[in-house]
Amino acid sequence: MAKTSDTSISKTSAAKFISSAVKDAELSCEKIKGFHLRKTQRGGTWRIRYTDFSGKVRKLSLGKYVDGTTDRISATQEALNYRNELNKGFDPKQEIDARKKAFVEEDSSRDSRLVGTYLNGPYTRHQATKENGGKHTLDIIKRAFTSFLDKPMNEISKVDIHQWQEDYTNSRIDKQTKEVQPRSYETVSRAYSAFKTMLRHAYKNKVIDAFPLAEVSLIEMSASEKEALHNKESVKRRMLTESEIKGLNRGLEVYKQQLIDGRENSRNHGKSHLPSFKDVAYPNWFFPFFRLAAYTGMRPGDLYSLQWHQLNLQFKRLVKVPNKTRHHKSPAKLDIPLNEGIVNVMLAWKEQIRPNAENALVFPSPVTGNALSKDAHEKPWANVLRLGEVEAKLDFYSLRHHYISKLVSNGTPLFTVARLAGHKSTKMIEEHYGHLSPHHAAEALDSISADFQEAAL
């Protein structure tokens, strides 16, 4: 460390200079060439001035003046160091600039490796080359990995993924019951697969120098967890009871009348400009939405994105690629024949809203005309349950479970059920609804036995 005697600027002379000098004045050191104290608007700055090897005068700040004690000794030491570097042929300013540049480049490189930066930049551009701009995949990653957006991709570890798995599995809250409704292992696995594919893309494009998830798999469910989940799913994947069906029908009727009466009350109390619901088939989009969901077993998301050209009322057919598989190379396809009853429902709805184009949404927002939010059905559904005195825990998705369960229990071939439900194979149907299928094994065995019964005698 420098000594007081290494500089001619003493504590006293520095203090006197700062108190009396005008702005930009300099107090030079007679022992260290170029070392000086410069007066500023609010105090002073220790600096060193030198001429670089190109003949250009350079100035480096060595710190602020405080009281001429520690700050003076520290600045003196730095001035001596820089003078020593210059004597050896090194330019301290160039070295400082080089370090700054390296820091900026490293900082920029680190930023490019952040999950959020890569997701919203290069990976979004990559997905844009796919059908629908890869929106489904991008939405899955953004929704599932929010906590990872500011994390460098190359620093993601096995511990991070397993902690994410636990958090994401248990982060969904049922809006009606306010209870935790764990996501299925399949849903979590699908999100992780999308995220892992993005990191592999970053590795292949040399944004990160290693693929951190190469050997990282999700934690498998234990046998007891699988059994508990299977039992829980079996309770949900069932046909609606006769009581529930009656309750839903009753709830729909009462809810419809409430909306009509409510509108008439508004018209009679200063809002006569509002159209009467007495003159339309449906006082709310939810009624045809419910009927189509019950008839087709379609997921809410597929109903929200349904367009009129996919619902061919003339030829009585609904043809649509489910949202869940539309980003696949060979997506599944819904192809559902429509009976007279549902055709009449949808014709009445079409006449009521009068869409301006065949690619218009079947269920647009009555306010904006754009797509409804993905949970828009939950409030009217809750009203129907309450008014029909149906248990509040019954999910709207139960209409889909009822649809598939009834098809299976009626003996419909599982391949046909899978196609009508929008699945590419019968695997899911067999796993979750197979127990409802009529058991023909005994009949088949009796038939085989009869083939050889006479010969045995």
DRENNURO-566072 format. One record per atom (N, C-alpha, C, CB): y, x, z. Coordinates in steps of 0.001 Angstrom, whole numbers, plus 500000, padded with zeros to 6 digits. Glycine has a CB too. Example, Ala and Ser with C-alpha at 12.3 -4.5 7.8 and 13.67 -1.06 7.14 Angstrom:
2
494310513190507800/495500512300507800/496700513200507800/495527511308509046/497750512850507080/498940513670507140/500030512900507870/499402514084505725/
***
This chain:
457
498803500848500000/500000500000500000/501245500882500000/500007499041501231/502268500448499269/503516501213499171/504193501327500531/504473500557498161/504978502399500668/505737502623501904/507201502287501655/505586504097502401/507934502074502729/509360501767502625/510103502855501870/509970501586504012/509667504088502057/510352505231501431/510101505349499931/509920506508502101/509168504511499390/508864504595497958/509959503991497089/507555503901497669/510862503226497692/511952502614496932/513283502876497618/511723501099496771/514321502982496813/515657503208497374/516301501904497834/516555503893496342/515662500771497493/516203499463497907/515675499156499308/515801498317496886/516564499179500273/516167498907501658/516270497411501949/517046499711502648/515741497027503090/515818495630503502/517269495198503655/515056495411504815/518081496093504229/519493495774504472/520268495650503170/520136496841505356/520061496622502248/520799496588500980/520390495385500139/520567497884500189/519111495000500224/518642493838499476/519288492568500001/517117493726499553/519348492432501342/519936491238501949/521419491136501615/519736491253503470/522121492280501672/523554492299501368/523795491922499907/524153493691501666/522925492442499020/523055492157497587/522860490662497315/522031492986496773/521841490081497900/521538488661497665/522667487769498169/520217488270498351/523296488155499266/524347487317499858/525685487428499135/524535487685501306/525909488530498410/527233488739497812/527252488804496285/527813489994498346/526133489097495651/526118489298494197/526219487978493442/524847490033493779/526711488080492210/526789486904491345/525455486733490622/527965487033490322/525243485541490067/523998485235489357/523782486220488201/524021483780488826/522538486677488047/522071487597487003/522429489060487263/522640487181485679/523110489340488385/523394490742488732/522091491417489143/524458490842489883/522035492766489035/520810493496489346/521086494648490306/520165494024488064/520168494852491256/520219495989492172/519050496897491802/520150495532493694/519357498072491211/518307498943490678/517784499925491716/518826499704489479/516492500256491577/515852501261492425/516036502629491762/514324500935492647/516440503614492556/516684504956492016/515419505809491991/517755505658492834/514338505323492617/513106506111492692/512041505657491682/512538506033494095/512025504363491376/511035503838490430/511786503309489216/510146502712491083/511584503942488091/512307503599486880/512059502141486480/511903504538485743/513168501419486300/513091500034485834/512909499005486924/511987499903484880/512556499424488130/512327498483489232/513674498008489759/511483499140490374/513850496677489924/515134496157490383/514979494768491012/516129496101489217/516038494374491713/516127493045492315/517199492278491551/516459493119493859/516837491136491015/517774490351490207/518208489117490984/517135489943488853/519523488850490966/520070487679491669/519854486435490798/521601487877491997/519330485374491414/519119484109490703/519979483028491329/517625483695490728/519907481828490787/520734480724491263/520480480421492733/520479479481490428/519203480506493151/518863480129494522/518308481277495353/517870479016494502/518469482493494917/517941483622495682/517823484848494814/516588483280496286/516616485433494739/516438486625493935/515002486794493489/516882487838494700/514790487677492499/513458487953491967/513279489457491800/513237487222490617/512142489976492260/511802491382492049/511231491527490640/510781491893493130/511735492529489884/511268492698488508/511145494183488156/512226491993487524/510468494429487049/510436495782486491/510718495677484998/509053496489486761/511549496616484512/511910496656483098/511357497943482503/513461496564482900/510764497829481302/510267499034480643/510319498831479138/508822499373481104/510185499922478398/510165499868476937/508736500108476471/511146500918476311/508192499142475685/506801499300475251/506715500306474109/506206497943474815/505506500507473585/505273501567472607/505854501255471231/503800501819472480/506308499996471048/506962499644469782/508473499733469902/506557498236469343/508960500095471110/510392500220471335/511036498950471850/511062500631470076/510221497919472127/510763496656472612/510873496669474134/509887495481472150/512036496205474658/512252496155476105/511493494965476684/513771496058476442/510688495227477705/509890494189478360/510340494029479810/508377494532478294/510207492830480338/510539492572481739/509401491776482365/511898491807481872/508960492212483531/507885491526484244/508362491109485625/506639492425484355/508073489875485989/508428489392487327/507371489853488319/508561487840487347/507841490360489485/506927490873490509/506927490000491762/507303492305490879/507575488865491708/507593487967492856/508988487621493320/506838488574493985/509105486582494112/510401486135494609/510851486944495824/510342484658494963/512178487077495962/512757487686497159/512671486668498290/514244488142496914/512148487113499443/512046486230500601/513015486690501696/510590486200501139/512707487861502274/513610488405503297/513680489933503237/513155487961504693/513071490516502197/513150491961502023/512164492753502846/514501492416502344/511175492101503432/510177492847504215/508877492928503413/509928492167505612/507947492019503670/506653492042502974/506811491891501471/505752490939503502/507710491009501039/507900490783499602/508410492049498901/508883489621499372/509258492832499579/509806494067498996/508711495130498853/510968494611499868/507879495277499885/506799496269499840/505772495900498770/506113496385501218/505435494596498687/504463494131497694/504976494363496276/504152492640497904/506271494053496040/506860494249494714/506918495737494368/508272493630494652/507215496570495364/507263498020495150/505891498538494718/507731498746496436/504832498056495383/503476498482495040/503131498094493603/502459497868496014/503492496868493214/503202496421491842/503975497256490835/503548494927491668/505233497579491159/506052498397490256/505423499775490071/507494498536490801/504934500362491167/504266501668491090/503000501583490231/503914502178492509/502242500482490404/501015500296489619/501322500212488127/500275499029490073/502355499434487787/502704499270486379/503188500592485780/503784498187486218/503990501352486560/504474502642486076/503303503597485843/505477503254487077/502332503519486720/501142504357486585/500367503994485314/500236504210487826/500271502681485035/499589502207483826/500315502695482577/499497500666483821/501645502610482601/502446503051481454/502264504541481199/503930502736481681/502197505308482271/502011506756482134/500655507096481516/502143507435483497/499678506180481681/498347506401481116/498232505869479686/497293505744481996/499305505234479214/499293504722477845/498933503259477715/498352505508477040/498878502523478842/498566501094478795/499841500279478934/497560500713479904/499894499167478174/501045498268478260/500674497105479180/501475497750476837/501246497026480377/500883495964481334/501154494563480808/501637496159482627/502216494401480008/502540493076479462/501452492604478507/503899493104478739/500955493524477690/499886493166476758/498623492760477508/499586494334475812/498333493489478581/497142493160479365/497286491802480036/496879494239480418/498494491534480551/498743490232481183/498602489114480154/500153490194481829/499188489325478960/499094488317477897/497647488101477473/499939488734476686/496880489203477418/495470489102477020/494679488302478048/494850490505476849/494976488541479337/494283487790480386/494645486312480328/494624488361481770/495935486035480069/496370484641479956/495681483949478785/497896484566479789/495608484664477656/494969484101476469/493493483819476728/495123485049475276/492838484774477389/491414484594477701/491216483400478629/490832485870478346/492140483253479588/492054482127480523/492232480802479787/493112482265481636/493242480763478891/493505479540478123/492311479191477246/494769479701477257/491743480229476599/490590479993475727/489388479513476529/490230481268474957/489186480126477688/488072479715478541/488284478295479037/487912480678479732/489545477988479406/489862476653479890/489647475629478780/491311476592480410/490072475996477552/489899475108476402/488422474925476090/490637475661475172/487670476038476166/486233475976475904/485537475115476947/485625477385475886/485957475270478202/485365474475479281/485659472998479063/485899474932480657/486894472694478633/487269471305478393/486418470699477281/488757471206478036/486120471495476248/485315470985475136/483880470713475560/485331471972473976/483469471317476686/482105471118477174/481992469952478154/481608472382477835/483123469333478498/483076468194479408/482379467015478734/484499467797479860/481614466269479508/480883465117478971/481839464144478282/480109464396480095/482944463801478961/483889462835478405/484538463311477123/484952462525479410/484903464605477073/485539465165475877/484594465121474691/485993466606476131/483347465521474922/482378465544473822/481991464126473400/481123466334474230/481863463238474386/481489461853474098/482555461159473256/481263461078475402/483822461316473643/484910460621472953/485388461338471692/486069460447473890/484927462582471504/485334463341470325/484208463525469332/485860464682470734/483560464700469344/482515465003468358/481382463982468295/481936466339468653/480944463479469462/479788462576469427/480162461196468897/479179462443470820/481391460759469171/481854459487468603/481950459605467085/483229459079469204/482435460760466600/482509460969465148/481111461015464532/483272462273464827/480170461618465262/478782461665464778/478194460258464704/477914462558465698/478420459462465741/477877458103465770/478530457200464727/478057457500467155/479758457541464329/480484456720463350/479774456666462006/481891457257463157/478893457625461757/478157457644460487/477011456639460494/477614459050460208/476724456068461668/475618455128461783/476120453694461676/474873455335463105/475174452778461536/475530451366461444/476244450922462722/474270450500461195/477297450165462549/478097449645463663/478797450757464438/477217448842464608/478919451941463810/479635453045464434/478992453568465696/481011452629464739/477701453276465884/477011453756467082/477570453177468361/477077455246467147/478268452046468266/478958451471469428/478001451189470585/479670450184469028/476811450700470258/475850450357471310/475482451596472135/474579449728470695/475175452693471439/474800453937472121/475965454480472944/474338454992471100/477152454506472354/478332455021473053/478645454189474294/479546455038472113/478514452871474173/478791451989475315/477801452224476451/478744450519474879/476534452442476098/475517452701477123/475878453951477917/474116452859476481/476237455029477207/476553456293477882/477808456153478737/476738457424476852/478846455532478189/480097455374478938/479893454532480191/481169454737478053/479098453479480060/478885452580481193/477988453207482256/478278451270480713/476946453903481810/475963454435482757/476373455767483375/474638454596482071/477148456576482633/477451457935483107/478944458144483373/476968458958482086/479588457127483908/481017457219484237/481310458396485158/481494455923484891/480449458617486137/480675459683487122/480482461080486534/479742459500488303/479951461175485308/479695462478484690/480785462885483698/478354462458483988/481745462013483416/482693462255482330/483506463540482503/483630461089482216/483805463925483740/484591465141483989/483713466341484332/485580464899485116/482434466223484066/481495467296484414/481110468083483159/480226466714485102/481127469428483213/480689470233482065/479216469961481758/480911471743482340/478901469768480487/477527469435480100/476540470523480491/477449469194478606/476964471783480374/476040472887480663/475788473087482155/476577474166480075/476511472338483005/476323472478484451/475520471328485061/477669472570485134/475054470405484216/474285469264484717/472875469724485084/474232468118483659/472455469393486283/471171469878486793/470182468740487030/471382470653488086/468978469120487350/467925468162487682/468327467324488891/466597468890487957/468952467977489865/469414467272491068/470439466204490696/470025468268492087/471361466556489785/472383465600489338/471737464365488713/473340466264488328/470749464595487858/470106463485487145/469337462580488102/469161464023486067/468623463176489035/467850462361489969/468760461576490917/466897463244490774/469910462155491277/470875461423492098/471483460284491281/471988462375492626/471783460582490009/472313459539489117/471315458398488985/472642460122487723/470036458732488835/469001457710488672/468995456745489857/467619458367488518/469072457299491052/469074456459492254/470326455587492311/468982457331493518/471485456210492033/472753455473492104/472829454380491045/473931456430491942/472452454724489815/472567453761488714/471574452614488881/472339454459487363/470391452929489369/469383451890489578/469883450836490556/468076452505490091/470595451272491588/470994450353492661/472477449990492656/470650450957493983/473135450142491504/474582449872491465/474932448510490883/475276450938490664/473920447751490466/474216446436489883/474197445369490971/473199446084488765/475274444580491032/475395443515492022/475346442167491312/476707443660492843/474484441283491779/474395439943491214/475679439182491551/473136439189491753/476362438665490537/477662438026490757/477552436713491519/478344437782489435/476396436082491442/476236434811492147/475817435017493595/475215433939491435/474804435841493803/474278436032495160/474961437167495909/472795436296495103/475697438033495168/476365439207495745/475374440215496322/477336438770496831/474125440100495920/473100441018496400/472826442093495350/471805440253496744/472312443251495817/471943444316494889/470770443844494038/471584445628495651/470929443962492737/469859443588491813/469489444841491017/470300442401490857/468528445611491513/468201446901490886/467912446776489391/467003447521491578/468400447752488644/468089447796487215/466633448198487031/469030448783486466/466036447711485970/464641448049485707/464528449517485311/464057447143484600/463344450064485512/463100451465485135/463332451646483639/461653451899485515/462965450629482847/463143450708481396/464619450816481029/462521449484480712/465476450053481720/466916450090481445/467498451457481791/467646448987482237/467104451991482956/467586453306483388/467092454383482425/467118453617484834/465834454277482030/465241455253481118/465933455232479758/463744454981480949/466293454042479298/466973453911478005/468349454586478050/467119452418477619/469064454404479164/470381455029479313/470253456552479367/471087454508480584/469255457035480111/469056458487480227/468685459093478876/467960458803481268/467871458383478121/467462458866476799/468671459022475881/466438457908476167/469595458059475933/470808458129475102/471669459322475512/471627456817475216/471787459538476826/472592460649477345/471960461991476980/472749460535478877/470657462066477115/469927463302476816/470054463662475335/468438463158477202/470022462651474484/470173462878473044/471552463449472730/469950461570472264/472584462968473443/473934463489473222/474021464964473611/474961462671474019/473425465342474743/473462466742475169/472669467633474221/472918466880476589/471578467096473678/470812467869472695/471654468096471435/469483467140472337/472444467101471075/473339467217469915/474393468295470168/474025465855469612/474920468339471400/475920469357471756/475308470754471691/476490469092473171/474058470870472116/473363472166472080/473118472616470637/472021472080472843/472677471695469798/472408472038468400/473679472447467668/471754470862467683/474813471900468118/476092472230467490/476812473375468201/476984471005467465/476071474067469100/476547475285469769/477780475066470645/476858476332468739/477963473837471123/479043473571472079/478625474078473453/479386472049472134/477336473974473750/476769474569474959/475659475518474527/476228473468475950/475483476601475275/474541477643474842/473112477413475311/475004478978475335/472881476332476047/471521476002476482/471428474492476649/471150476740477816/470218473954476520/470002472518476689/469541472280478126/468950471965475652/470445471852479015/470136471788480450/469090470752480847/471378471508481198/468812469778479971/467886468705480348/466524468838479672/468491467358480004/466267470008479093/465010470216478357/463782469909479208/464932471649477853/463816470291480471/462655470106481347/462913469068482441/462268471434481983/463937468238482243/464312467269483285/463858465864482900/465841467288483523/462998465289483722/462523463918483514/462952463054484690/460977463881483343/462998461756484471/463324460844485562/462169460801486558/463632459425485021/462494460432487782/461464460286488815/460660459026488511/462098460217490254/459355459180488388/458499458028488110/458405457134489343/457090458487487669/458235455843489108/458040454928490228/456666455161490852/458188453458489768/456593454991492157/455301455112492837/454455453883492503/455489455259494388/453168453964492800/452260452846492519/452703451581493255/450820453212492919/453128451755494516/453561450594495302/454849449999494742/453761450986496772/455761450881494263/457009450398493670/456731449641492378/457970451570493402/455790450176491580/455424449501490335/454830448125490618/454426450353489534/453978448062491636/453345446786491979/454380445789492485/452249446994493037/455298446285493341/456336445404493880/457232444885492763/457178446141494935/457580445782491819/458425445375490699/457696444370489815/458852446600489872/456405444638489580/455617443729488745/455550442338489374/454195444286488534/455339442307490696/455269441019491393/456600440282491324/454861441223492856/457685441057491481/459018440454491436/459317439905490048/460087441479491839/458951440691489017/459194440262487647/458333439054487293/458921441409486675/457112439023487833/456213437903487544/456786436596488068/454832438151488156/457474436681489215/458093435485489791/459208434983488878/458645435781491207/459961435919488289/461074435547487415/460597435093486043/462031436714487263/459562435757485512/459098435472484152/458106434309484191/458443436736483509/458656433134484200/457834431932484329/458508430771483618/457588431587485814/457765429680483505/458368428465482982/459199427801484078/457284427495482448/460225427104483678/461011426333484634/460162425168485135/462339425823483991/460367424793486379/459634423649486922/460251422358486396/459643423669488479/459505421288486511/460011419982486065/461274419615486828/458938418884486253/461285419961488117/462449419667488951/463671420454488479/462148419989490424/463474421724488119/464586422556487645/465127422048486316/464140424016487502/464231421628485426/464664421112484122/465488419839484302/463443420836483211/465009418944485168/465755417711485434/467114418033486058/464947416777486364/467114419009486973/468362419391487630/469370419968486647/468085420395488728/468899420800485716/469796421386484721/470371420312483804/469060422445483894/469534419375483377/470021418289482522/471044417429483258/468851417418482042/470751417170484533/471684416371485340/472999417136485530/471054416017486724/472889418436485805/474087419256485997/474947419305484748/473700420663486405/474315419388483575/475057419407482312/475824418099482109/474100419649481130/475172416983482409/475817415669482234/477018415520483164/474806414531482495/476818415882484432/477901415733485413/479053416682485087/477380415999486845/478717417910484699/479744418898484365/480559418443483157/479102420269484086/479875417894482165/480567417403480972/481544416288481342/479549416899479924/481092415365482180/481956414256482577/483132414749483417/481155413210483356/482891415750484248/483980416318485057/485071416910484169/483434417398486013/484664417618483126/485638418226482217/486437417157481476/484931419147481211/485741416101481055/486430415006480354/487427414330481285/485412413970479819/486979414022482509/487860413356483482/489031414256483868/487068412958484743/488755415547484018/489819416481484377/490887416560483307/489247417856484628/490463416559482040/491424416606480940/492257415323480888/490696416823479602/491621414169481107/492359412903481093/493373412855482227/491393411713481198/492997413393483363/493917413436484505/495137414294484172/493201413986485763/494906415420483490/496018416290483093/496923415579482092/495488417608482490/496315414863481160/497101414149480138/497951413044480760/496171413551479068/497440412464481843/498172411379482512/499226411883483488/497205410486483247/499280413195483681/500236413757484641/501059414874484006/499502414286485882/501728414546482925/502701415457482336/502190416386481258/503277416259483381/500911416299480896/500379417193479856/499736416389478727/499349418175480461/500487415404478260/499966414514477222/499730415227475892/500918413362477013/500298416444475753/500123417195474505/498707417756474366/501137418335474434/497982417812475480/496619418350475424/495698417355474723/496091418666476851/494808417837473844/493884416923473162/492856416347474135/493167417649472011/492469415118473888/491481414470474749/490086414997474437/491528412938474576/489280415139475479/487894415562475290/486997414378474930/487372416250476555/487560413167475007/486765411987474665/486458411942473171/487497410711475088/487281412625472396/487168412530470939/486355413661470314/488538412514470330/485784414547471150/485017415672470600/483582415625471115/485679417026470971/482705416316470398/481290416324470794/481079417062472107/480435416962469702/481823418171472271/481614419010473454/482953419430474060/480779420256473093/483156419193475346/484420419572475989/484519421068476284/484589418799477274/483442421797476024/483437423234476301/482356423893475448/483198423518477822/482615425134475021/481661425867474185/480312426075474865/482240427208473803/480301425983476213/479075426282476948/477947425312476618/479347426257478434/478267424073476249/477216423073476017/476364423401474786/477841421689475854/476952423656473613/476101424084472489/475507425479472723/476911424078471181/476215426308473475/475718427649473826/474426427517474629/476790428451474639/474435426619475610/473254426371476442/472104425838475596/473585425378477573/472409424854474741/471354424234473938/470697425243473000/471920423066473132/471505426105472385/470948427099471468/470159428155472234/472066427762470648/470630428512473427/469912429487474262/468558428929474674/470742429856475515/468529427652475055/467283427028475490/466300426886474329/467564425657476110/466826426585473135/465944426367471979/465399427673471411/466691425613470889/466222428725471398/465828429984470748/465397431077471718/466961430493469919/465710430921473008/465392431970473973/466214433230473756/463925432307473902/467320433124473038/468126434312472729/468850434836473961/469139433994471632/469031436143473996/469792436773475070/471263436375474935/469628438326475038/471994436284476053/473418435923475983/474211436809475026/474036436000477363/473947438121475054/474687439034474184/474505438728472705/474266440447474454/473293438303472332/473027437961470933/473718436657470542/471518437848470690/473850435741471498/474563434494471223/476060434747471069/474312433474472343/476606435630471901/478040435933471817/478408436564470473/478448436870472957/477508437350469911/477811438041468651/477311437278467422/477199439430468666/476690436119467629/476132435334466523/477234434845465583/475335434137467067/476999434986464276/477951434525463264/477330433391462452/478376435693462332/478208432593461835/477724431394461153/476791431708459984/478895430584460656/476981432821459312/476096433126458186/474679433465458664/476666434293457366/474540433806459967/473216434085460524/472530432800460989/473327435075461692/473325431753461130/472809430454461565/472883429512460363/473625429883462800/471850429539459546/471848428774458300/471378427345458569/470944429454457240/472343426449458736/472021425068459087/471484424293457892/473250424368459646/471847424715456690/471351424034455494/469844424239455331/472091424539454244/469412425490455540/467984425799455399/467258425817456748/467809427146454705/467981425421457793/467408425277459132/466704426558459604/466423424111459151/467472427651459602/466892428929459999/467953429814460655/466274429643458780/467537430516461699/468409431491462351/467792432870462135/468591431174463891/468544433760461499/468058435114461223/469091436114461734/467786435321459692/468673436978462638/469612437937463245/468866439150463784/470420437267464379/469500440312463694/468967441518464327/469493441552465763/469376442824463531/468619441560466764/469083441580468162/469942442814468452/467879441547469123/470955442632469281/471847443743469628/471092444935470195/472887443282470626/470013444662470920/469263445728471583/468633446702470601/468192445135472455/468329446232469399/467615447100468454/468403447387467181/466298446476468087/469633446906467085/470365447058465825/470695448512465506/471642446252465873/470681449390466533/470961450806466298/469686451591465988/471660451412467513/468522450918466016/467263451591465710/467110451788464202/466076450787466268/466292452750463831/466052453000462408/465359451811461753/465210454269462221/464433451196462480/463767449994461965/463859448912463038/462261450285461577/464996448218463097/465229447238464159/464337446005464043/466673446812464148/464194445317465170/463468444047465173/464349442996464502/463077443612466633/463755441860464174/464543440808463538/464121439449464076/464386440855462001/465111438675464485/464854437298464889/464807436436463637/465940436784465888/463798435608463530/463692434684462395/463121433391462956/462783435270461219/464022432463463303/463614431268464039/463894430004463227/464340431199465392/462870429195462975/463099427908462303/463808426954463264/461751427287461805/464697426137462747/465476425220463582/465040423781463322/466994425383463310/464812423033464394/464431421631464193/465671420747464044/463562421135465369/465430419494463758/466526418566463469/467494418444464640/465972417193463118/466939418446465866/467778418267467046/468807419370467211/466924418196468273/468367420635467146/469306421742467351/470247421886466158/468544423057467584/469772421524464960/470644421564463777/471801420585463959/469843421226462483/471502419386464462/472557418385464676/473557418846465734/471940417042465093/473047419500466782/473932420026467828/474915421024467224/473109420694468962/474393421953466432/475234423015465883/476134422514464754/474365424154465379/475685421493464014/476552420897462994/477765420236463651/475768419864462147/477514419546464764/478610418896465492/479586419942466033/478056418029466651/479046421059466523/479899422123467056/480715422782465939/479046423180467783/480077422981464796/480772423599463668/481898422700463170/479788423897462527/481630421416463135/482650420458462715/483807420447463713/482045419044462576/483483420651464984/484508420604466026/485439421812465971/483856420523467395/484896423014465771/485754424206465813/486243424634464430/485006425356466459/485608424120463368/486006424398461989/486270425888461736/487245423597461644/485223426701461698/485391428149461455/486001428401460083/484035428884461570/486838429443459993/487535429722458731/486746430624457791/488869430354459017/485581431101458225/484771431968457363/483328431955457854/485332433423457344/482404432272456952/480989432274457315/480627433425458249/480139432347456067/481473434468458278/481200435574459206/481951435395460524/481585436915458566/482511434192460723/483200433898461986/482173433730463096/484081432619461859/482595433979464324/481710433838465480/481366432373465716/482361434440466736/480133432121466103/479705430758466422/480335430305467738/478161430673466505/480502431263468668/481082430931469970/482289431829470255/480022431076471092/483420431581469584/484620432396469822/485330431953471097/485585432304468622/486164432826471611/486969432469472777/487942431363472387/487732433710473335/488019430278473165/488964429198472841/490419429627473010/488688427985473716/490637430769473657/492001431259473896/492428432239472812/492100431929475275/491597433262472571/491976434326471634/491328434199470259/491620435656472218/490216433478470188/489486433393468925/488567434577468703/490449433287467779/488650435558469588/487787436738469489/486500436509470281/488525438004470005/485697437556470401/484435437435471130/484684437145472608/483604438715470975/483851436305473175/483916436027474609/483413437242475381/483085434761474969/483818437353476643/483306438441477477/481829438193477740/484102438554478818/481085439263477994/479628439161478096/479148438332479287/479037440534478184/480049438037480226/479647437228481378/480381435885481417/479906437997482672/480928435473480267/481715434231480220/480887433006480587/482311434041478835/479572433077480376/478708431920480648/478417431733482134/477403432066479897/478692432733482945/478241432687484340/478943431610485170/478459434031484984/480241431415484933/480961430400485713/480487428988485373/482468430514485466/480439428600484074/479914427254483779/478452427095484188/480059426951482293/477662428161484082/476263428103484514/476183427808486008/475535429426484188/477031428466486791/477046428232488243/477438426787488547/478024429210488943/478365426235487763/478769424834487959/477613423888487670/479966424485487060/476875424165486602/475728423325486236/474666423367487338/475120423788484884/474390424561487867/473405424690488947/473846423895490173/473199426173489320/475115424037490515/475632423356491717/475599421837491548/477073423819492019/476069421363490414/476132419916490183/474749419305489986/476998419618488969/473808420117489502/472447419617489306/471557419867490507/471833420251488089/472143420455491562/471420420771492800/470197421644492520/470988419478493511/470435422674491696/469396423650491376/469699424921492159/469323423934489829/468672425612492612/468863426820493411/469791427801492696/467509427486493707/470797428297493423/471828429154492833/471281430473492307/472899429432493848/470112430894492801/469543432176492372/468956432119490963/468472432615493347/468818430920490416/468252430794489073/469206431414488062/467974429308488723/468723432401487330/469546433150486383/469568432460485023/469027434588486240/470676432639484277/470753432072482925/469624432614482055/472122432384482279/469201433832482352/468119434474481602/466804433718481773/467950435931482051/466750432825482783/465528432050483011/465221431150481818/465659431207484287/466250430815481022/466015430022479813/465154430813478827/467360429617479152/465406432119478752/464601432978477875/463180433116478420/465256434371477729/463057433293479743/461726433388480347/460937432096480109/461838433679481864/461608430967480232/460962429670480021/460489429549478570/461932428511480373/461337429974477653/461047429912476216/459786430712475879/462246430444475402/459747431966476335/458600432830476029/457352432336476756/458901434298476421/457513431965478033/456367431510478828/455717430272478215/456805431210480266/456549429365477728/456004428126477171/455281428390475854/457123427094476961/455844429288475038/455174429643473780/453795430247474060/456039430637472964/453745431160475035/452479431838475361/451472430849475932/452718432989476364/451919430027476877/450994429098477534/450479428025476583/451673428439478720/451228427766475499/450782426783474506/449806427382473500/451980426204473770/449477428662473690/448491429289472823/449054429875471546/447457428310472479/450382430006471454/450997430619470274/450548432076470188/452560430519470332/450106432553469029/449691433962468903/450787434895469412/449348434300467431/450386435922470161/451370436805470788/452259437510469771/450668437834471640/451722437805468589/452555438439467571/453677437494467144/451704438851466350/453350436206467030/454366435211466665/455397435073467779/453711433842466372/454917435081469025/455835434998470169/456800436180470157/455048434960471505/456254437382469928/457092438588469902/458161438476468825/456232439843469663/457773437983467654/458730437853466549/459806436823466882/458004437458465248/459409435705467482/460374434662467840/461288435089468989/459640433384468217/460830436067469778/461635436549470908/462467437775470541/460733436879472089/462272438297469324/463056439452468895/462488440780469336/464437439331469403/461154440854469518/460493442110469870/459731442645468659/459533441911471075/459666443972468549/458985444586467408/457472444580467574/459473446011467214/457004444542468828/455564444539469073/455247443547470186/455059445961469444/453963443387470444/453537442432471480/453425443084472855/452195441812471101/453731444383472956/453511445124474202/454182444453475397/454027446547474060/455478444160475274/456209443573476394/455685442171476710/457715443520476084/455357441411475681/454839440054475884/453507440115476629/454669439319474524/452630441022476196/451318441159476840/451457441590478296/450453442169476079/452385442531478534/452540443089479881/453102442083480867/453433444301479838/454092441296480432/454795440418481372/454415438942481282/456254440545481156/453865438520480150/453556437095479995/452097436837479627/454453436491478941/451331437923479448/449942437782479002/449088436914479906/449316439125478893/449406436907481217/448600436125482160/448716434627481914/449015436440483587/449741434215481141/449931432795480869/449124432323479663/451399432504480647/448605433289478902/447875432951477681/446541432295478020/447649434208476821/446162431229477298/444867430576477557/443733431589477443/444636429402476571/442795431531478362/441717432518478403/440550432027477558/441262432785479862/440358432665476401/439302432234475483/438058433119475572/439827432232474056/438035434049476539/436920434995476620/435589434281476867/437175436016477730/435595433314477803/434344432615478133/433792431885476917/434567431620479287/434691431241476145/434254430514474950/433658431481473928/435433429732474325/434292432645473769/433808433632472805/432432434148473208/434798434801472686/432243434407474503/430959434917474981/429859433868474821/431068435348476449/430203432606475070/429226431529474881/428792431461473422/429814430171475329/429752431660472531/429461431610471097/428523432743470691/430762431684470282/428793433955471217/427940435109470901/426533434884471442/428538436413471487/426472434339472652/425171434079473272/424362433086472447/425353433550474701/425046432083471918/424366431044471132/423802431605469831/425330429892470826/424443432661469303/423986433249468040/422538433726468131/424891434415467641/422151434222469290/420826434839469419/419908434087470385/420974436274469880/420376432931470843/419600432187471831/418254431727471265/420398430983472322/418274431219470055/417050430700469452/416058431818469162/417371429942468169/416569432974468696/415691434107468386/415003434619469640/416485435241467724/415677434545470762/415106435049472016/413926434206472456/416166435075473117/413921432924472085/412809432060472469/411567432373471645/413192430589472305/
***
